[in-house]
Amino acid sequence: MPYSYKTVQAGYVKKRVLLVLFVLSFGAALLYSLSMHGVLNLKGGATAEGEDQHMLRGHKLVCLTNPAHARAFELLATWFHEETGAVVQNIVVTSEEMLSYPMADFHSEDPQIDIFMIRYHHLGILHDNNMISDLTQFIEKHESILQTDDYIPSIYAPYSLYDGKRYALPFDGDTHLLFYRKSLLDRHNLNPPKTWEDYLHVSQTITGKERRRGIYGSAVMMHPFMVFSFSAYFNRLTAMGGRLLDDEGNPTVNSPEGVAALEAMLQQAKYALPTPQETDWDVSRDAFLSGKAAMVEQWTDLGIMAEDLSQSLISGDWGVVPLPRGSNPGGRHPAPLNSGFSLAISQKSPNRQAAEAFILFASRPDIAKKLCLSNVGVDPTRRSTLESRVYQEFTPKVSAAIQQVIHDATPWPRMPQASQLIEILSENLIHALDGHLTPREALEHAQREWERILAQ
């Protein structure tokens, strides 16, 4: 008998979580067994004689996610139930609440959440608040299942490692690529840009000739929410070889590369879809899929959407390349790890047994690949997915572009103050975009604030 469930949509932090109703199925076959500690004994073979196949039947666990990953967690809930009999309740919070909501739950009198889906740059603050469990020994114990050597190294370390220990496992390998509409570039005898100067030329040309038809050369995400504005800036900063912190952890926000990156972005914004301050992921995506933007810097799953006729008007009429490189001596094609998500176990998990089983299940190579092939907004974190024939056939252009740059990816800062620092920088980027500060003034102001905060 099939069962049904409802994903909970959480509003603001103080809203109480709605209970999700499930009707448990009878006689579901369990493909894997459980150890006496409640952790899945996933060895790829038959259940060992004498082990209890039903140890998680009747168990419930609660996972935190966001709207972009709600469908992925619905699938995980279904697949996990089919294997173990356990019930998964998903709480969906807004992107802005992904830190405040779990903190409120953790410090409440009755914590509910077992599994946090976290932005990897929150590792420091979650660690310092003792909210996430040390998974180092857990990962070592289950190495044969997790196969950590299979993780893309440039993703595995920043997504999981903090202060010498592992506190999470990679879930969604977010990075940006440059997507372009082939027919628009061909119409104006333009090539996909290799440098940011090329990008400006393409955007300026197409906007100048197509704006009367409501078509723009680019869509630049400068929405004030830091994930968008910071990502746009980080794309250009890393392309020019710039850094936010030196090897000793001192801020280098107002570096020559930083100023040049911001100056370039402000110049490019003049020819972008109006207005950059209102352009977030949804606006950028929709403009590209509807043919209204010739170029967008976007997360890699946009290539899957572009071929989906239920979402896209440009199927077959798009291409993708690595982000443009800086034309300065230190310039390169960057792979900034913009946003990015991991799975962690709450220190106050009400059902630690089920939580460990779930994170082991969700992190398995076969499940990771299955999610990436399901068009649910999850990007590869494992080489076995990225290099597999089935993934390359599923999204050939995207997989080829990722493989060109992902092994030299650049992460965001992850210290406890990371979110505060990024938000301050993002606010100053907006001030420069609005014309209230020059690029140099904006970055010098951010530099002083970073120095003050890190000195505390």
TAUR-V72904 format. One line per field, one symbol per residue. ss: DSSP state (H for helix, E for strand, L for the rest). phi: phi as a letter, one per 30 degrees, with the letter a starting at -180 (. if undefined). psi: psi as a letter, one per 40 degrees, with the letter a starting at -180 (. if undefined). Layout:
ss=???
phi=???
psi=???
//
This chain:
ss=LLLLLLLEELLLLLLLLLLLLLLLLLLLLLLLEELLLLLEELLLLLLLLLLLLLLLLLLEEEEEEEHHHHHHHHHHHHHHHHHHLLEEEEEEELHHHLLHHHHHHHLLLLLLLLEEEEEHHHHHHHHHLLLELLLHHHHHHLHHHHLHHHELHHHHHHHHEELLEELLEEEELLLEEEEEEHHHHHHLLLLLLLEHHHHHHHHHHHHHHHHHHLLELEELLLLLLHHHHHHHHHHHHHHLLLLLELLLLLELLLLHHHHHHHHHHHHHHLLELLLHHHLLHHHHHHHHHLLLELEEEEELLHHHHHLLLLLLLLLLLEEEELLLELLLLLLLELLELLLLEEEEEELLLLLHHHHHHHHHHHLLHHHHHHHHLLLLLLLLLEHHHHLLHHHHHHLHHHHHHHHHHHHHLELLLLLLLHHHHHHHHHHHHHHHHHLLLLHHHHHHHHHHHHHHHHHL
phi=.dcbabddcdcceddddddccbcddciddcdbccddcicecdcicddddjdddcdcdjdbbcccbbedcddddddedddddddbidcccccccdedcdcdddddddcddbecdcccdbddddedddddchccddcededddcedddhdddddedcedddbcbhibccabebbddbcbccbcdddddechccedcbdddedddddddddccedcicbdabcdbeeeeedddddddeddddcidbcbddciddbdcdeddddddddddddddccedcedcccedddeddddcicbdbbcbddddddddcdddcbcbeicabbbeeecdddecdaddbdddiibbcbcddcedbdedddddddddcdeddededdcchbiccdccddddcdddddddbdddddddddbddbdcddebdededdddddddddddddddidbdedddddddeddddddddd
psi=hiiiihhhhibidehihihhhihhihfhhheiiiieeehhggeeaihiheihefdeheiiihihaiddeddddddddddddddeeihhhhhhiiddeeddddddddeidgidhdhhhihdeeddddddefdiiheddddddfddddgdeeihdeddddedhhfeiheihidhghiiihiihddddddefiihhdidddddddddddddeedeefhidihhgfidhddddddddddddddeeiidiadeeihfdfidddddddddddddddeihiideehadddddddddeeehdiihiidedddddeheediefhefiihiiiiiieideiihighghbhiihihhdfhdgdddddddddddeiddddddddeefffhiheiddddeiddddddgdddddddddddefihiiieideddddddddddddddddeediidddddddddddddddee.
//
